[in-house]
């Protein structure tokens, strides 16, 4: 089952990306580990290595595994990658947003 409903539009020199939340809800139920928290620096497969995820002996920054799973599917999609690269080349800024679970995916995308 493929996840992924996003809309991308450019208005002037601003790119807008919006993630759906409602259409993603059924996808979170198929994996028994989906509700588990996972360390962002490890579970993100190196994508989040640049932001410091651990400080002076503190525990790792944790992320909802199901939301991370959705984000990683978007990140791997060629259409998503192409759109983001286009925005990076052609716009001054990118606004990333979403509703419900889509908002969580948007937050990870902004990192």
OpenMM code with the backbone's topology and positions (N, CA, C; nanometers):
from openmm import Vec3, app, unit

residues = "UNK UNK UNK UNK UNK UNK UNK UNK UNK UNK UNK UNK UNK UNK UNK UNK UNK UNK UNK UNK UNK UNK UNK UNK UNK UNK UNK UNK UNK UNK UNK UNK UNK UNK UNK UNK UNK UNK UNK UNK UNK UNK UNK UNK UNK UNK UNK UNK UNK UNK UNK UNK UNK UNK UNK UNK UNK UNK UNK UNK UNK UNK UNK UNK UNK UNK UNK UNK UNK UNK UNK UNK UNK UNK UNK UNK UNK UNK UNK UNK UNK UNK UNK UNK UNK UNK UNK UNK UNK UNK UNK UNK UNK UNK UNK UNK UNK UNK UNK UNK UNK UNK UNK UNK UNK UNK UNK UNK UNK UNK UNK".split()
positions = [
    Vec3(0.0851, -0.1172, 0.0000),
    Vec3(0.0000, 0.0000, 0.0000),
    Vec3(0.0899, 0.1238, 0.0000),
    Vec3(0.0715, 0.2089, -0.0939),
    Vec3(0.1535, 0.3297, -0.1017),
    Vec3(0.0895, 0.4411, -0.0209),
    Vec3(0.1714, 0.5063, 0.0589),
    Vec3(0.1203, 0.6218, 0.1307),
    Vec3(0.1539, 0.7441, 0.0499),
    Vec3(0.0792, 0.8449, 0.0737),
    Vec3(0.1240, 0.9683, 0.0195),
    Vec3(0.0283, 1.0534, -0.0565),
    Vec3(-0.0254, 1.1495, 0.0112),
    Vec3(-0.0976, 1.2546, -0.0561),
    Vec3(-0.0336, 1.3854, -0.0136),
    Vec3(0.0253, 1.4522, -0.1102),
    Vec3(0.0783, 1.5848, -0.0836),
    Vec3(0.0468, 1.6727, -0.2029),
    Vec3(0.0383, 1.8010, -0.1757),
    Vec3(0.0134, 1.8992, -0.2806),
    Vec3(0.1291, 1.9967, -0.2771),
    Vec3(0.1823, 2.0299, -0.3928),
    Vec3(0.2916, 2.1269, -0.4017),
    Vec3(0.2565, 2.2299, -0.5079),
    Vec3(0.2684, 2.3550, -0.4702),
    Vec3(0.2392, 2.4659, -0.5619),
    Vec3(0.3422, 2.5761, -0.5410),
    Vec3(0.3734, 2.6456, -0.6478),
    Vec3(0.4604, 2.7624, -0.6384),
    Vec3(0.3775, 2.8854, -0.6717),
    Vec3(0.3834, 2.9840, -0.5839),
    Vec3(0.3162, 3.1119, -0.6054),
    Vec3(0.4237, 3.2192, -0.5958),
    Vec3(0.4559, 3.2781, -0.7088),
    Vec3(0.5650, 3.3754, -0.7107),
    Vec3(0.6952, 3.3076, -0.6735),
    Vec3(0.7620, 3.3622, -0.5728),
    Vec3(0.8914, 3.3073, -0.5289),
    Vec3(0.8786, 3.2234, -0.4020),
    Vec3(0.7572, 3.1727, -0.3750),
    Vec3(0.7335, 3.0899, -0.2567),
    Vec3(0.6775, 2.9548, -0.3002),
    Vec3(0.7367, 2.8479, -0.2475),
    Vec3(0.6853, 2.7137, -0.2714),
    Vec3(0.6028, 2.6696, -0.1521),
    Vec3(0.4922, 2.6046, -0.1783),
    Vec3(0.4042, 2.5548, -0.0727),
    Vec3(0.3906, 2.4037, -0.0860),
    Vec3(0.4072, 2.3326, 0.0254),
    Vec3(0.3885, 2.1878, 0.0287),
    Vec3(0.2917, 2.1582, 0.1426),
    Vec3(0.1861, 2.0836, 0.1136),
    Vec3(0.0877, 2.0471, 0.2157),
    Vec3(0.0687, 1.8958, 0.2155),
    Vec3(0.0689, 1.8376, 0.3350),
    Vec3(0.0502, 1.6941, 0.3521),
    Vec3(-0.0886, 1.6667, 0.4079),
    Vec3(-0.1542, 1.5652, 0.3546),
    Vec3(-0.2848, 1.5240, 0.4045),
    Vec3(-0.2673, 1.4468, 0.5343),
    Vec3(-0.3636, 1.4568, 0.6207),
    Vec3(-0.3624, 1.3776, 0.7426),
    Vec3(-0.4648, 1.2667, 0.7378),
    Vec3(-0.5827, 1.2987, 0.6908),
    Vec3(-0.6942, 1.2045, 0.6913),
    Vec3(-0.6629, 1.0812, 0.6076),
    Vec3(-0.6047, 1.0991, 0.4918),
    Vec3(-0.5787, 0.9860, 0.4037),
    Vec3(-0.4649, 0.8983, 0.4539),
    Vec3(-0.3872, 0.9473, 0.5481),
    Vec3(-0.2768, 0.8686, 0.6021),
    Vec3(-0.3196, 0.7842, 0.7215),
    Vec3(-0.4305, 0.8170, 0.7855),
    Vec3(-0.4722, 0.7497, 0.9085),
    Vec3(-0.4768, 0.5972, 0.8960),
    Vec3(-0.5392, 0.5398, 0.7932),
    Vec3(-0.5454, 0.3934, 0.7855),
    Vec3(-0.4076, 0.3285, 0.7726),
    Vec3(-0.3122, 0.3984, 0.7191),
    Vec3(-0.1792, 0.3408, 0.6972),
    Vec3(-0.1037, 0.3188, 0.8267),
    Vec3(-0.1387, 0.3901, 0.9323),
    Vec3(-0.0677, 0.3750, 1.0585),
    Vec3(-0.1104, 0.2506, 1.1346),
    Vec3(-0.2188, 0.1876, 1.0968),
    Vec3(-0.2692, 0.0740, 1.1712),
    Vec3(-0.2105, -0.0598, 1.1319),
    Vec3(-0.1392, -0.0686, 1.0222),
    Vec3(-0.0939, -0.1986, 0.9731),
    Vec3(0.0297, -0.2517, 1.0436),
    Vec3(0.1091, -0.1674, 1.1035),
    Vec3(0.2349, -0.2078, 1.1651),
    Vec3(0.2203, -0.2089, 1.3167),
    Vec3(0.2479, -0.3237, 1.3826),
    Vec3(0.2341, -0.3278, 1.5279),
    Vec3(0.3307, -0.2340, 1.6006),
    Vec3(0.4405, -0.1953, 1.5372),
    Vec3(0.5370, -0.1045, 1.5997),
    Vec3(0.5057, 0.0416, 1.5731),
    Vec3(0.3982, 0.0687, 1.5035),
    Vec3(0.3701, 0.2043, 1.4574),
    Vec3(0.3566, 0.3049, 1.5712),
    Vec3(0.3057, 0.2650, 1.6866),
    Vec3(0.2881, 0.3580, 1.7979),
    Vec3(0.4092, 0.3704, 1.8879),
    Vec3(0.5141, 0.2979, 1.8594),
    Vec3(0.6353, 0.2981, 1.9407),
    Vec3(0.7161, 0.4244, 1.9136),
    Vec3(0.7797, 0.4759, 2.0173),
    Vec3(0.8720, 0.5878, 1.9983),
    Vec3(1.0094, 0.5329, 1.9628),
    Vec3(1.0766, 0.5990, 1.8708),
    Vec3(1.2088, 0.5559, 1.8254),
    Vec3(1.3044, 0.6747, 1.8302),
    Vec3(1.4340, 0.6497, 1.8567),
    Vec3(1.5312, 0.7595, 1.8558),
    Vec3(1.5439, 0.8181, 1.7150),
    Vec3(1.5261, 0.9476, 1.7029),
    Vec3(1.5260, 1.0133, 1.5720),
    Vec3(1.6580, 0.9963, 1.4983),
    Vec3(1.7698, 1.0076, 1.5695),
    Vec3(1.8994, 1.0001, 1.5015),
    Vec3(1.9274, 0.8610, 1.4449),
    Vec3(1.8750, 0.7563, 1.5071),
    Vec3(1.8979, 0.6196, 1.4602),
    Vec3(1.7898, 0.5772, 1.3607),
    Vec3(1.6641, 0.5949, 1.3976),
    Vec3(1.5524, 0.5486, 1.3145),
    Vec3(1.5396, 0.6278, 1.1852),
    Vec3(1.5949, 0.7482, 1.1811),
    Vec3(1.5864, 0.8314, 1.0610),
    Vec3(1.6867, 0.7958, 0.9543),
    Vec3(1.7594, 0.6846, 0.9722),
    Vec3(1.8540, 0.6351, 0.8716),
    Vec3(1.9552, 0.7415, 0.8289),
    Vec3(2.0025, 0.8217, 0.9234),
    Vec3(2.1051, 0.9211, 0.8938),
    Vec3(2.0538, 1.0529, 0.8399),
    Vec3(1.9253, 1.0633, 0.8105),
    Vec3(1.8712, 1.1889, 0.7565),
    Vec3(1.8746, 1.3016, 0.8588),
    Vec3(1.8701, 1.2667, 0.9855),
    Vec3(1.8642, 1.3676, 1.0905),
    Vec3(1.9934, 1.3712, 1.1712),
    Vec3(2.1038, 1.3350, 1.1095),
    Vec3(2.2312, 1.3325, 1.1801),
    Vec3(2.2863, 1.4725, 1.2028),
    Vec3(2.2558, 1.5681, 1.1146),
    Vec3(2.3104, 1.7029, 1.1301),
    Vec3(2.2571, 1.7767, 1.2519),
    Vec3(2.1244, 1.7772, 1.2756),
    Vec3(2.0807, 1.8414, 1.3992),
    Vec3(2.1268, 1.7563, 1.5171),
    Vec3(2.1811, 1.8193, 1.6168),
    Vec3(2.2285, 1.7439, 1.7317),
    Vec3(2.1086, 1.6882, 1.8065),
    Vec3(2.0998, 1.5574, 1.8109),
    Vec3(1.9841, 1.4924, 1.8723),
    Vec3(2.0092, 1.4515, 2.0166),
    Vec3(2.1316, 1.4640, 2.0643),
    Vec3(2.1626, 1.4288, 2.2034),
    Vec3(2.2529, 1.5368, 2.2628),
    Vec3(2.2237, 1.5747, 2.3859),
    Vec3(2.3007, 1.6787, 2.4534),
    Vec3(2.3518, 1.6291, 2.5875),
    Vec3(2.4802, 1.6350, 2.6096),
    Vec3(2.5436, 1.6094, 2.7394),
    Vec3(2.4760, 1.5018, 2.8225),
    Vec3(2.4702, 1.3820, 2.7720),
    Vec3(2.4173, 1.2701, 2.8474),
    Vec3(2.2663, 1.2574, 2.8487),
    Vec3(2.1958, 1.3506, 2.7888),
    Vec3(2.0500, 1.3384, 2.7827),
    Vec3(2.0124, 1.2229, 2.6904),
    Vec3(1.8927, 1.1755, 2.7065),
    Vec3(1.8421, 1.0715, 2.6180),
    Vec3(1.8219, 1.1266, 2.4779),
    Vec3(1.8027, 1.0381, 2.3826),
    Vec3(1.7849, 1.0828, 2.2443),
    Vec3(1.6503, 1.1516, 2.2229),
    Vec3(1.6437, 1.2323, 2.1194),
    Vec3(1.5163, 1.2888, 2.0756),
    Vec3(1.4358, 1.1728, 2.0179),
    Vec3(1.3117, 1.1583, 2.0636),
    Vec3(1.2287, 1.0462, 2.0205),
    Vec3(1.1235, 1.0936, 1.9207),
    Vec3(1.0853, 1.0035, 1.8315),
    Vec3(0.9854, 1.0340, 1.7294),
    Vec3(0.8879, 0.9164, 1.7205),
    Vec3(0.7638, 0.9465, 1.6896),
    Vec3(0.6619, 0.8434, 1.6705),
    Vec3(0.6997, 0.7628, 1.5466),
    Vec3(0.7177, 0.6326, 1.5630),
    Vec3(0.7655, 0.5487, 1.4538),
    Vec3(0.6721, 0.5526, 1.3327),
    Vec3(0.5422, 0.5535, 1.3557),
    Vec3(0.4467, 0.5552, 1.2443),
    Vec3(0.4590, 0.6808, 1.1602),
    Vec3(0.4732, 0.7957, 1.2267),
    Vec3(0.4886, 0.9221, 1.1543),
    Vec3(0.6219, 0.9229, 1.0798),
    Vec3(0.7270, 0.8748, 1.1443),
    Vec3(0.8573, 0.8672, 1.0778),
    Vec3(0.8493, 0.7758, 0.9556),
    Vec3(0.7782, 0.6655, 0.9690),
    Vec3(0.7603, 0.5722, 0.8571),
    Vec3(0.6941, 0.6435, 0.7385),
    Vec3(0.5895, 0.7210, 0.7652),
    Vec3(0.5237, 0.7971, 0.6582),
    Vec3(0.6198, 0.8966, 0.5945),
    Vec3(0.6940, 0.9706, 0.6785),
    Vec3(0.7897, 1.0678, 0.6261),
    Vec3(0.8930, 0.9999, 0.5360),
    Vec3(0.9465, 0.8870, 0.5801),
    Vec3(1.0496, 0.8183, 0.5017),
    Vec3(0.9954, 0.7726, 0.3659),
    Vec3(0.8676, 0.7349, 0.3606),
    Vec3(0.8074, 0.6995, 0.2315),
    Vec3(0.8005, 0.8209, 0.1396),
    Vec3(0.7588, 0.9354, 0.1943),
    Vec3(0.7573, 1.0577, 0.1130),
    Vec3(0.8983, 1.0904, 0.0650),
    Vec3(0.9926, 1.0870, 0.1567),
    Vec3(1.1305, 1.1248, 0.1251),
    Vec3(1.1883, 1.0389, 0.0132),
    Vec3(1.1470, 0.9139, 0.0054),
    Vec3(1.2003, 0.8223, -0.0960),
    Vec3(1.1315, 0.8354, -0.2323),
    Vec3(1.0207, 0.9058, -0.2360),
    Vec3(0.9454, 0.9165, -0.3618),
    Vec3(1.0124, 1.0134, -0.4589),
    Vec3(1.0355, 0.9697, -0.5834),
    Vec3(1.0975, 1.0578, -0.6827),
    Vec3(1.0169, 1.1848, -0.7097),
    Vec3(0.8836, 1.1762, -0.7098),
    Vec3(0.8035, 1.2962, -0.7365),
    Vec3(0.8185, 1.3992, -0.6245),
    Vec3(0.8298, 1.3526, -0.5022),
    Vec3(0.8501, 1.4435, -0.3896),
    Vec3(0.9892, 1.5069, -0.3979),
    Vec3(1.0907, 1.4250, -0.4223),
    Vec3(1.2282, 1.4754, -0.4334),
    Vec3(1.2407, 1.5785, -0.5458),
    Vec3(1.1807, 1.5489, -0.6603),
    Vec3(1.1860, 1.6408, -0.7744),
    Vec3(1.1212, 1.7741, -0.7402),
    Vec3(1.0063, 1.7690, -0.6736),
    Vec3(0.9358, 1.8922, -0.6390),
    Vec3(1.0160, 1.9765, -0.5404),
    Vec3(1.0728, 1.9134, -0.4398),
    Vec3(1.1515, 1.9874, -0.3403),
    Vec3(1.2758, 2.0470, -0.4060),
    Vec3(1.3438, 1.9705, -0.4897),
    Vec3(1.4619, 2.0245, -0.5602),
    Vec3(1.4245, 2.1445, -0.6463),
    Vec3(1.3110, 2.1365, -0.7126),
    Vec3(1.2637, 2.2475, -0.7948),
    Vec3(1.2389, 2.3715, -0.7092),
    Vec3(1.1732, 2.3539, -0.5960),
    Vec3(1.1487, 2.4667, -0.5056),
    Vec3(1.2800, 2.5262, -0.4541),
    Vec3(1.3759, 2.4408, -0.4199),
    Vec3(1.5045, 2.4905, -0.3694),
    Vec3(1.5765, 2.5742, -0.4745),
    Vec3(1.5610, 2.5376, -0.6004),
    Vec3(1.6282, 2.6098, -0.7084),
    Vec3(1.5541, 2.7364, -0.7503),
    Vec3(1.4219, 2.7364, -0.7395),
    Vec3(1.3427, 2.8431, -0.7999),
    Vec3(1.2741, 2.9382, -0.7026),
    Vec3(1.2765, 2.9093, -0.5736),
    Vec3(1.2017, 2.9934, -0.4801),
    Vec3(1.2921, 3.0524, -0.3732),
    Vec3(1.2412, 3.1555, -0.3063),
    Vec3(1.3131, 3.2163, -0.1944),
    Vec3(1.2833, 3.1441, -0.0641),
    Vec3(1.1639, 3.0872, -0.0535),
    Vec3(1.1263, 3.0162, 0.0686),
    Vec3(1.0266, 2.9061, 0.0357),
    Vec3(1.0180, 2.8111, 0.1292),
    Vec3(0.9243, 2.7002, 0.1154),
    Vec3(0.8410, 2.6942, 0.2429),
    Vec3(0.7103, 2.6935, 0.2277),
    Vec3(0.6177, 2.6785, 0.3396),
    Vec3(0.5705, 2.5336, 0.3390),
    Vec3(0.5919, 2.4636, 0.4505),
    Vec3(0.5539, 2.3229, 0.4606),
    Vec3(0.4498, 2.3110, 0.5709),
    Vec3(0.3364, 2.2508, 0.5387),
    Vec3(0.2269, 2.2417, 0.6347),
    Vec3(0.1525, 2.1102, 0.6175),
    Vec3(0.0641, 2.0817, 0.7100),
    Vec3(-0.0180, 1.9622, 0.7005),
    Vec3(-0.1239, 1.9629, 0.8080),
    Vec3(-0.2198, 1.8740, 0.7932),
    Vec3(-0.3286, 1.8616, 0.8895),
    Vec3(-0.3140, 1.7301, 0.9647),
    Vec3(-0.3258, 1.7349, 1.0961),
    Vec3(-0.3226, 1.6163, 1.1798),
    Vec3(-0.1894, 1.5423, 1.1595),
    Vec3(-0.1940, 1.4176, 1.1198),
    Vec3(-0.0707, 1.3419, 1.0966),
    Vec3(0.0128, 1.4082, 0.9876),
    Vec3(-0.0529, 1.4695, 0.8914),
    Vec3(0.0188, 1.5430, 0.7873),
    Vec3(0.1018, 1.6563, 0.8450),
    Vec3(0.0551, 1.7169, 0.9546),
    Vec3(0.1325, 1.8213, 1.0220),
    Vec3(0.2595, 1.7655, 1.0836),
    Vec3(0.2507, 1.6445, 1.1368),
    Vec3(0.3699, 1.5802, 1.1928),
    Vec3(0.4698, 1.5458, 1.0833),
    Vec3(0.4200, 1.4975, 0.9701),
    Vec3(0.5072, 1.4685, 0.8557),
    Vec3(0.5704, 1.5983, 0.8054),
    Vec3(0.4932, 1.7062, 0.8049),
    Vec3(0.5454, 1.8365, 0.7621),
    Vec3(0.6592, 1.8816, 0.8530),
    Vec3(0.6445, 1.8604, 0.9836),
    Vec3(0.7511, 1.8992, 1.0776),
    Vec3(0.8801, 1.8239, 1.0480),
    Vec3(0.8710, 1.6941, 1.0244),
    Vec3(0.9909, 1.6169, 0.9914),
    Vec3(1.0487, 1.6610, 0.8577),
    Vec3(0.9639, 1.6945, 0.7631),
    Vec3(1.0111, 1.7409, 0.6321),
    Vec3(1.0865, 1.8721, 0.6434),
    Vec3(1.0438, 1.9568, 0.7344),
    Vec3(1.1091, 2.0867, 0.7514),
    Vec3(1.2492, 2.0724, 0.8094),
    Vec3(1.2739, 1.9618, 0.8797),
    Vec3(1.4082, 1.9415, 0.9351),
    Vec3(1.5068, 1.9153, 0.8236),
] * unit.nanometer
topology = app.Topology()
chain = topology.addChain("A")
for resn in residues:
    res = topology.addResidue(resn, chain)
    for name in ("N", "CA", "C"):
        topology.addAtom(name, app.Element.getBySymbol(name[0]), res)
